Structures are given as structure tokens and as C-alpha cells.
Amino acid sequence: MGRLVPAVTRALDILELFLDGDGTLSAPDIVRKLQLPRTTVHELVTTLAARGYIVPVTGQPGRYRLGVRPYQLGSRYAEQLDLAAEGQQVARTVAETCDETVHVAILEYTDVIYIAKVDSTHAVRMVSAAGRRLPAHCTSVGKMLLASLPEAELDARIPDDADLVAMTPNSITDPGALRETLAQIRERGLAVENRESNPDVSCVAAPVRDRTGKVVAALSISVPMIRWSEDRRGELEQLAAKGAAELSERLGHRSVA
């Protein structure tokens, strides 16, 4: 591996400063934040402006904002993303940590479709496959995705008189009860399935967001009841949230602290 080029590192440090605050900076701001010499900052700012990476802020002399070039690079990156491929990589990392089955799923009207899956190495584990379709209201990933829909869209997909199928005795079949559950999920930012699609399995799920902040998928961890407990549930919720955040970051999402 070659050495880092100091000038390039400093230029990138400057660009990353624009991710915080109101998105505008002056040369003195950069000098103060990065503790760099004024002449160095002046040269770097001049170069970045000349290449379209930053541009002057109209009506605010001496201040800059990001230019169109970073947007063009980000758009090209987004075009090359493959949610299934990225999801498979993240799912593998999560599964290696907990040794349970991990899924990434998307919502298609009122069903979920698993687009990525990594199996547990345990002899007793959830049996499923990428490409499988299940009723969203019976799964943790599905409830997470339904909870992320705008209210009007949720009402259109699941009206008050909707006939919700039951996959197990624990499945939610009443639209009113489902809405109450989705409200709780929306508040927590996490979903739990208590043997609702499989009588022997419980799951936790967290939302995956794209660069605009929209929820586009959900990541879940599925555990046979012989390895399930409330303590384990808490651990898996944290791990699912971490995995979903990593996948979101790969999709260009930047969380706000």
C-alpha cells in the first residue's frame, strides 16, 4: 500500500467539513477547524473552487458551499449500487457476529420479498430462501417496512376491512391491531416478530434507508425459540440496527447525530 498524499488528504478534509453545520464555510473557518496554515487553505480552496467542488455562496462574500462536482460523483456511485449485493455483504457480516439467519427484504405492496439471506451455521435454524415472498404483516421486516409508509399509503394498502391472512396462531389478523403495532414500531425504530410467520422462530428488524432518507428495505435476524430470550432479543436488536445502519451508509445515507 502506497503512502498517503498530504495535499489530497487536506483537500478531502476540507470537503468533509461541509457535511456539518449549515453547509457553508469561509477560509478562516477552515483554518480554525483544521489548524492548517492560511496559505495552504487558500491554495486548496482556490483549487477546489476551480474544479467545481466548491462554489462561492451568493450574497455572502468569502463563504463557500459544495459545488456540483461532489453531487455528480455521488450520483454515479448511487447508479452503481446494487441493494441485493450490498445487502448480502452486510448480512454476511451480521450473521458472522451472531451466528443466526439474517435477511434483507423489500416491500412489494403488502408482501415482503427477501433479496438477501445468510444462514446460521446451527443445525436448528430458520429455513428460507432469497426470493421468497411472505405477507408483510406476519414478519418483522414487513412490519418495519409497513410502519415506514406514509399514513395515506398504508391506508390504501391495508384498509380497515382488509382480510389479513394468518400464518400462525400469533399472526396479527385485525387491521386495527396491526396499526397499533406499527405505531409502536414507528416510535421505537425497531420491529419484533413473535412467532408470527413461523411457530418456532422469532425475529427482530431495523430499517434501511437510501441517500434521501427513505426507507427502502429492512434487515432482520431470525432466531429459533430454543435460542431466544429477552436478553438475547436486546442484543439482536442492537446488532440489527447496526447492520441496517451500515447498509444504509453503503446506500449513501448519512445519519444525523
C-alpha positions as CSV (number, residue, x, y, z in Angstrom):
1,M,0.0,0.0,0.0
2,G,1.4,3.4,-1.0
3,R,1.8,6.4,1.2
4,L,-1.0,9.0,1.7
5,V,-0.5,12.3,-0.1
6,P,-0.8,15.1,2.4
7,A,-2.3,17.7,0.0
8,V,-5.0,15.3,-1.2
9,T,-5.8,14.3,2.4
10,R,-6.1,18.0,3.4
11,A,-8.4,18.7,0.4
12,L,-10.6,15.8,1.4
13,D,-10.7,17.0,5.0
14,I,-11.9,20.4,3.7
15,L,-14.7,18.8,1.6
16,E,-15.8,16.7,4.6
17,L,-16.2,19.8,6.7
18,F,-19.1,20.8,4.5
19,L,-21.1,17.8,5.8
20,D,-21.7,19.6,9.1
21,G,-23.4,22.8,10.2
22,D,-25.3,24.8,7.5
23,G,-23.1,23.6,4.7
24,T,-21.2,26.8,4.2
25,L,-17.6,27.7,5.2
26,S,-15.1,30.5,4.9
27,A,-11.4,30.2,4.6
28,P,-10.9,31.4,8.2
29,D,-13.4,28.7,9.3
30,I,-11.3,26.0,7.6
31,V,-8.1,27.4,9.1
32,R,-9.6,27.2,12.6
33,K,-11.2,23.8,12.3
34,L,-8.3,22.0,10.6
35,Q,-5.5,24.0,12.2
36,L,-3.8,24.5,8.8
37,P,-1.7,27.4,7.6
38,R,-3.7,30.2,5.9
39,T,-1.7,30.0,2.7
40,T,-2.3,26.2,2.4
41,V,-6.0,26.7,2.9
42,H,-6.1,29.5,0.4
43,E,-4.4,27.3,-2.2
44,L,-6.6,24.3,-1.6
45,V,-9.8,26.4,-1.6
46,T,-8.7,28.0,-4.9
47,T,-8.1,24.6,-6.4
48,L,-11.3,23.1,-5.2
49,A,-13.3,26.1,-6.5
50,A,-11.5,25.9,-9.9
51,R,-12.5,22.3,-10.2
52,G,-16.2,22.8,-9.2
53,Y,-16.0,21.0,-5.9
54,I,-16.9,24.2,-4.0
55,V,-18.5,27.4,-5.2
56,P,-19.0,30.9,-3.6
57,V,-22.2,31.5,-1.7
58,T,-24.3,34.2,-3.4
59,G,-24.6,37.3,-1.2
60,Q,-22.0,36.0,1.3
61,P,-18.6,37.1,0.2
62,G,-15.8,34.8,1.2
63,R,-18.1,31.9,2.0
64,Y,-18.3,28.6,0.0
65,R,-20.7,25.7,-0.3
66,L,-20.4,22.4,-2.1
67,G,-20.5,22.6,-5.9
68,V,-22.0,20.3,-8.5
69,R,-19.0,18.0,-8.8
70,P,-19.5,16.1,-5.5
71,Y,-23.1,15.6,-6.5
72,Q,-22.1,14.2,-9.8
73,L,-19.7,11.8,-8.2
74,G,-22.3,10.8,-5.6
75,S,-24.9,10.2,-8.3
76,R,-22.6,8.0,-10.3
77,Y,-21.9,6.0,-7.1
78,A,-25.6,5.6,-6.4
79,E,-26.1,4.4,-10.0
80,Q,-23.6,1.6,-9.4
81,L,-25.2,0.4,-6.2
82,D,-26.9,-3.0,-6.1
83,L,-29.1,-3.2,-3.0
84,A,-29.2,-7.0,-3.1
85,A,-25.4,-7.3,-3.4
86,E,-24.7,-4.7,-0.8
87,G,-27.3,-6.3,1.5
88,Q,-25.7,-9.7,1.0
89,Q,-22.4,-8.4,2.2
90,V,-23.8,-6.7,5.2
91,A,-26.0,-9.7,6.1
92,R,-22.9,-11.9,6.0
93,T,-21.1,-9.7,8.5
94,V,-24.1,-9.6,10.8
95,A,-24.5,-13.4,10.6
96,E,-20.9,-14.0,11.4
97,T,-21.3,-11.9,14.6
98,C,-24.5,-13.6,15.9
99,D,-24.5,-16.9,14.0
100,E,-28.2,-16.6,13.3
101,T,-30.0,-16.3,10.0
102,V,-30.0,-12.8,8.6
103,H,-32.4,-11.4,5.8
104,V,-32.7,-8.2,3.9
105,A,-36.1,-7.6,2.4
106,I,-38.1,-5.1,0.4
107,L,-41.8,-4.3,0.3
108,E,-44.0,-5.1,-2.7
109,Y,-47.5,-3.8,-1.9
110,T,-48.5,-5.9,1.1
111,D,-45.8,-8.6,0.8
112,V,-42.1,-8.7,1.5
113,I,-39.6,-10.2,-0.8
114,Y,-36.3,-11.4,0.6
115,I,-33.5,-10.1,-1.6
116,A,-30.5,-11.3,0.5
117,K,-30.0,-14.1,3.1
118,V,-27.2,-15.6,5.1
119,D,-27.8,-18.8,7.1
120,S,-26.9,-19.6,10.6
121,T,-24.4,-22.5,11.0
122,H,-26.5,-24.0,13.7
123,A,-28.2,-27.3,12.9
124,V,-31.5,-25.8,14.1
125,R,-32.1,-22.6,12.1
126,M,-34.8,-20.9,10.1
127,V,-35.3,-22.4,6.6
128,S,-36.0,-19.8,3.9
129,A,-34.5,-18.5,0.6
130,A,-33.7,-15.3,-1.2
131,G,-36.7,-14.5,-3.5
132,R,-39.3,-15.9,-1.1
133,R,-42.4,-13.8,-0.6
134,L,-44.4,-13.5,2.6
135,P,-47.3,-11.4,3.9
136,A,-45.6,-8.3,5.3
137,H,-47.8,-8.1,8.4
138,C,-46.6,-11.5,9.5
139,T,-42.9,-10.7,9.5
140,S,-40.6,-8.3,11.4
141,V,-39.1,-6.9,8.2
142,G,-42.6,-6.4,6.8
143,K,-43.9,-4.7,9.8
144,M,-40.8,-2.4,9.8
145,L,-41.5,-1.5,6.2
146,L,-45.2,-1.0,6.7
147,A,-44.5,1.2,9.6
148,S,-42.3,3.4,7.4
149,L,-45.1,4.1,4.9
150,P,-46.9,7.5,4.9
151,E,-50.3,7.1,6.6
152,A,-52.3,7.6,3.5
153,E,-50.3,5.0,1.6
154,L,-50.6,2.5,4.5
155,D,-54.4,3.0,4.5
156,A,-54.6,2.4,0.7
157,R,-52.6,-0.9,1.0
158,I,-54.3,-2.1,4.2
159,P,-57.8,-0.6,4.6
160,D,-59.8,-1.1,7.8
161,D,-61.7,-4.0,6.2
162,A,-58.6,-5.8,4.9
163,D,-58.5,-9.6,5.2
164,L,-55.2,-10.3,6.8
165,V,-54.1,-13.9,6.5
166,A,-52.7,-15.9,9.5
167,M,-49.6,-17.9,9.1
168,T,-49.5,-19.0,12.7
169,P,-51.8,-18.5,15.7
170,N,-49.7,-15.5,16.7
171,S,-50.2,-13.7,13.4
172,I,-51.9,-10.3,13.5
173,T,-55.2,-10.5,11.5
174,D,-57.0,-7.4,12.7
175,P,-56.0,-4.2,10.7
176,G,-56.7,-2.0,13.8
177,A,-54.4,-4.2,16.0
178,L,-51.8,-4.0,13.2
179,R,-51.9,-0.2,13.1
180,E,-51.3,-0.1,16.8
181,T,-48.3,-2.4,16.5
182,L,-47.0,-0.3,13.6
183,A,-47.3,2.9,15.7
184,Q,-45.1,1.3,18.4
185,I,-42.6,0.2,15.8
186,R,-42.5,3.7,14.3
187,E,-41.8,5.1,17.7
188,R,-39.1,2.6,18.6
189,G,-37.5,2.4,15.1
190,L,-37.3,-1.4,15.5
191,A,-39.7,-4.3,14.8
192,V,-40.1,-7.6,16.5
193,E,-41.9,-10.7,15.3
194,N,-43.1,-13.2,17.9
195,R,-43.6,-16.5,16.0
196,E,-46.0,-14.8,13.6
197,S,-44.7,-16.4,10.3
198,N,-43.1,-19.5,11.8
199,P,-44.3,-21.1,15.1
200,D,-40.7,-21.9,16.1
201,V,-39.0,-18.6,15.2
202,S,-38.9,-15.0,16.4
203,C,-37.2,-12.1,14.6
204,V,-36.0,-8.5,15.0
205,A,-35.7,-6.0,12.2
206,A,-34.4,-2.5,11.6
207,P,-34.9,-0.1,8.7
208,V,-32.5,0.5,5.8
209,R,-32.5,4.0,4.2
210,D,-31.2,5.3,1.0
211,R,-29.3,8.6,0.4
212,T,-32.6,10.6,0.6
213,G,-33.5,9.1,3.9
214,K,-36.3,7.0,2.5
215,V,-36.7,3.5,4.0
216,V,-36.1,1.1,1.1
217,A,-35.5,-2.2,2.8
218,A,-35.2,-3.8,6.3
219,L,-32.7,-6.1,7.8
220,S,-33.7,-8.9,10.2
221,I,-32.2,-11.5,12.4
222,S,-34.2,-14.7,12.8
223,V,-33.8,-17.0,15.9
224,P,-35.3,-20.4,16.8
225,M,-37.2,-20.2,20.0
226,I,-34.7,-22.6,21.7
227,R,-32.1,-19.8,21.5
228,W,-34.5,-16.9,22.1
229,S,-34.8,-14.8,25.3
230,E,-35.5,-11.2,26.2
231,D,-31.8,-10.6,26.9
232,R,-30.9,-12.1,23.5
233,R,-33.6,-10.0,21.9
234,G,-32.0,-6.8,23.2
235,E,-28.6,-7.9,21.9
236,L,-30.0,-8.8,18.5
237,E,-32.0,-5.5,18.2
238,Q,-28.7,-3.6,18.6
239,L,-27.0,-5.8,16.1
240,A,-29.8,-5.5,13.6
241,A,-29.8,-1.7,14.0
242,K,-26.1,-1.6,13.5
243,G,-26.2,-3.8,10.4
244,A,-29.1,-1.7,8.9
245,A,-27.2,1.5,9.6
246,E,-24.1,0.1,7.8
247,L,-26.2,-0.9,4.8
248,S,-27.9,2.5,4.8
249,E,-24.4,4.1,4.8
250,R,-23.4,2.0,1.8
251,L,-26.5,3.3,0.0
252,G,-25.4,6.9,0.7
253,H,-27.5,7.7,3.8
254,R,-25.8,9.9,6.3
255,S,-27.4,9.7,9.8
256,V,-27.8,12.9,11.8
257,A,-26.3,12.6,15.3
